[in-house]
Amino acid sequence: MKRFVLLDTAPIPNNGGALCLFEYGEDFVIKIQGGDGGQLMNTRMHGSEDALAQIPCKRIAGRPAPRGLVGGLGMGFTLASALQHIGKNGQVVVAELVPGVIEWNRGPLGEKAGMPILDPRAEIRCQDVAEVIKSEPLGFDAIMLDVDNGPEGLTHTGNNWLYSMAGLHACHRALRPAGILAVWSASADRKFAEKVGKAGFKVEEVQVYAHGNKGTKHTLWIGSKLKA
């Protein structure tokens, strides 16, 4: 019988608690320490994380030296998908707040996604993605955010800024002309979709399967920048 085996615990900066990495049979699972036992992510179900990068990166792949930003390394699947679809001349910057998550992706966990952090087109920064967004106006062709459970911060309340009007306007400024903002969420949120539109984006709400072609679905908001 499979059971959860705790492998490591990684503190979230600024007294944000901790993340726990478990082995579960052939898979890995990340949970919040002291939470309700629910999984934040696992290596078996990552279809929506793949789609978060696939949709925008396929659209920008034909641009000269396209540059994408991924908020949250997680288990590496979004980065792997971004590298697959952005093209050989592209670059993908990943901002990950938790140092331990980066280290996990250098070991057996990273092998599940094909070790994308070793790709020379990938730049891994141990930094809050909000700081990267604020510091690089017109720096990216696509921004892909999967830093929490969606518009309401679950693991770190500081994430709420990203989903505020101020955060969305900052994303707009960080994007190049016709840039694309992609946001992952565990569930739909009509008010958030409206907020993205008010920040200067043409919004698509896409439902994608978490795994395969049946079962749980997650929500992606794809925002196309309307003006410079």
Summary of the structure (lengths in Angstrom):
residues: 228
radius of gyration: 16.5
end to end distance: 55.8
largest distance: 55.8
contacts: 775
relative contact order: 0.15
helix: 31%
strand: 32%
